[in-house]
Amino acid sequence: MSSTAEICSSFIESSPAGELTEVVNDIKALTSDDDPALIDKLKPAFQKYNEEHLIAVKLPSGSQHVLISPHNRLSPTSYFDTQSSTSFTLDHQTQKASAPQSYTQDSPHADIVSSLSRALSAHFAEHYPPSGSGGGITSAFTVCPSTAEDGKIALLLSTLKASPGNFLSGRWRSTFLYDPASSSISGTLLVNVHYYEDGNVALTTRKTVPETNVEGGGSGEAVVRKVAALEKQYQEEVNRAVVGMNEGMFKGLRRQLPVTRQRVEWEKIRGYGLGGDLRGDGKR
């Protein structure tokens, strides 16, 4: 049988984008009497969630955000940001950065990283909404020599829209690894959406990009052009899939609604007469 910590860890790791705090509050409410030290036992789950979701944290030494990932991890609680030449400590539960220090990672690809950062900055500004632009949006990108992949450079992009008032949250994540030795790129793209007004609907979709050559000699601009093309292709695929579901699967589900074509008020479900109200004839 799974322990309470294992069960709660699974809740943490599967939390919808931007809703980790709400999940933690529910865990505390349900388990506070069982194990007061439970939250401390969940630290590995918090770390896994933050790194997999590419959460964006604001550095205490400036206004910019940096993404949390295995690629810029120095220890389980410390990370670095190439753009600001800073390392920092992260509280995985609160997602707050602290203790910034000057840090420069030794890498033979410093010039390439700089070129990629400039090119990706332009792409990011054109296609990603800026943090604080309204609607609970937090966006950031990070370029760094990967500490998880020898000799490769990580290009990370992430944007979160958390709108509790509209019962909606969603995150886009792009993770690309560029290999300067072969001028090739590979990666993954992920979209998570959670809509929970009068129900609970979630979309999770992922695309793996196999290793592919970059045309144009592997310059920063050429690599980012490839990234932009792959993101556009994935977005179009997701759009087509959603339209297909709306015209097919969802239309089929709508046929099962009551003939009144009215939404069922689930909080009043005990008051419905199954033989009458759902047929719309008013009989009890």
N, C-alpha and C positions, 0 to 999 in steps of 0.2 A: 504494500500500500504506500502511496506517495505521501511524503511528509507535508506539513503545512507550508514550509519554506519552498519546497519543490512546486507545489500547486500555485502559490503566490508568484513565484518566479515566472511560471508560464503565463500568468495574467499580465505581468509587467512586460514580458517580451512580445506579447501579442496586443499590447495597447494600441488603439488607433492613433494616427498621427496627431500630435498636438494635444492629446488627452491623457498624458501620463499622470499629471497631478490629480486628476479626478479618480483615476484607477488607484493611485496610492491612498487617497483619502478613503475610498471604499474599503481597501484592505485594512487600513488602520481601524475603521469602524467595526469591521467584522471580526478582527483577530486581536484587538488590544488586550483583552483579558487572557488570551491563550498564551501569548509569548511577547512580552514587552520589548524584547530585543530582536523581534522578527525583521524589522526594516534593515537593521545592520546586516542580517544574513542575506539580504536581497541585493547587495552591492554588485555581485557579478552580473545579475540580471539587468540592473540599471546600466552598467557599462555596455553590455551587449546591445541593449535597446538604443542607446545614444549613438554607438558606432554604426550600427546597421541602418539607422534612420538618418545618418548624416545630419544630426541636429546642428543648428547654427548658434554659437554662443558669442556674446559681446565681450571683447577684451577689456579689462579694467583700465588699460593704459591708453585707450583710444575709442573711437566710435565705430570702428569696423568690426564685422563679424567673421568668425572662422569656423569651419566645419570640423566636427569630431569624427574621426575614422581610425581604422587600424593603420592607415598609411602615414599618419602624422602623430602616431602614438610613441611616446618615449618610455612610459611606464603605465601601469593600470590607471593612474590618476593624473598623468602629465602629458601634455601635447605641445606641438610647436606650430607656429605660423610663419611661413616663408616670407610673405609680403612685408610683415612688420619686424621680421627677425626677432621673434619673441617666443619664449616658452612660458607655459602657465600651468597651474594646477586646476583641476576640474572636480567639483562636487557632483558626482553623477546623479544623485537624487534630486538636488535642486537645480541642476544644470547651470550652475554659476561658476565663472572662471575667477581665479584669484592668483596672487603671487606672481605677477609677470616678471620675467627676467630676459635680459638680452641673450639671444641664442641664434647661432648660424650653423646650419648643418653642413658638414663637410661633404662635398659632392663634386665629381668631375663634370657634372652637367649644369653648373650654375648658370651659364649663358643661355642654355636651352630653356631652363626653368623660367628665367626672366623673360625670354621671348614668348613662351607659352602664356605666361601671366598677362602680358600686355594684350595679346590676341584674345585670350579668353575674357578679359575685362570688357572689351568692346562687345563681344558676343553676349555676355551676361547683361550688360546695360541695355542691349537692344531687345532681348527676349525674356528676361526675368524681371518681375516687379520688384522694386526696391523695398527693403525693410522699412516698416513704419509708414508705408504708403496708404494705410487704411485697410480695414477688414482683417486685422490680425495676421498680416503677412510678415514673414521672416525669410529672407533669402540670402544666400552667400555662395561664394565659390572659393576653392582652395587648389593651388597647384604646388606640389612638393615632390621631392625624391621620395619614393615609397620606402618606408621602413619594413614593409611586409613583403616587398617584391624586389629582389636584388637587381639593381641596374635600371629599374623602370621608374617612370615619372607618373604620378597620379594626378588626374584632372577630375575634380569633384565639383558637382553643382547640385544645389538643393534649394527648394522653395516650399514653404509651409503656409497654408491658409487655414487658420483656425477661427471659426465664427460660431461660437456657442449660441449666440442669439438667433442664428439661422439654422441651428442644429446641423452644422456642417463642418467637416474638417477634411483636409486633403494634403498630400505631399507628393512632389515630383523629385526623383533622385536620379542623377547620372553619375556613374563611376567609370572612368576610362583609364586604362594603363597604356602609356606610350613607351615603346622600346626604342631608344635612340640607335641601338646597334643594328636593328633590322628595319627601322623606319616603319614600324607596324603598330597598330592600335587594337585593343580589345576592351570589352567592358560589359556593363549591365545597365539597363534602364528600368526604373520601377515607378509605378503610380499606385497610390493608395487613396481611396476616398471613402469617407464614412458619413452617411446621412441618417439622422435618427429622429426626425419629426414624426410622431405617431407611428413609429416603427423602428426598424433597425436594418439598414441596407448598407452593405460594404462592397467595394470593388477593389480587388488586388490584382494587378497585372504586372508581368515582368518579361523583359526581353533580354536574351544573352547575345552579345555581339562577338562573334568569333574573331580570331586574329586576322586582320586584314591590312594590306599595304596602304601607306599614305602617299598619294600622288603629290608631286611638287617638291621632292627632295627632303621632306621632313622638317620644313621650316615651321615656326610657331603658327603662322597664318594658315599654312596648309593643313596642319594637324587640327586646328580649330574649325576650318572649313569642313573637314571630315566629321568632326563632332556635331556641327550644326546640321549636316545632311542626315546623320544617323538619328538625331533627336527629331527632326522634321518627319522622317519616315515613320518613326515609332508613334508620334502624335497622330499622324494620319491613320495608322493602323488601329489605334485605340478609338479614334473618332468613328471609323467605319464599323468597328465591332459594337460600339454603343448604339449606333443607328440601327444596326442589324437586330440587336436585342429588342430595341423599342418597337421595331416593325414586326418582329416575329414572336420571340418568347414572351415579352411583356403584353403584347396584344392577346396572346393566348390566355394569359393569366386574367386579363380583364374580362374575358368571357365568363369567368367563374363568379363574377360579382353578382349581387342581387339584381333582379330585373329593375329595381327602382333606380339603379345607377348611382346610388348614394353611398358615400363612404361609411363603413361600419364604425360606430362609436364604441370602441372596445371597452372603455370604462363603464359603459352601460350594458355590456353584453348580457348580464343576468336578467335584464329587463326585457330582452327580446323574446318573442314567441317564435320559435324556429319554423312553425308551420304557417305563420301569418306575416309577421313583420318582414321576414326575408323574402317572402313572395310578393309583398306589397299589397296584399288584399285586406289588411286591417283586422283579420280574424285572430282570435286568441284560442 
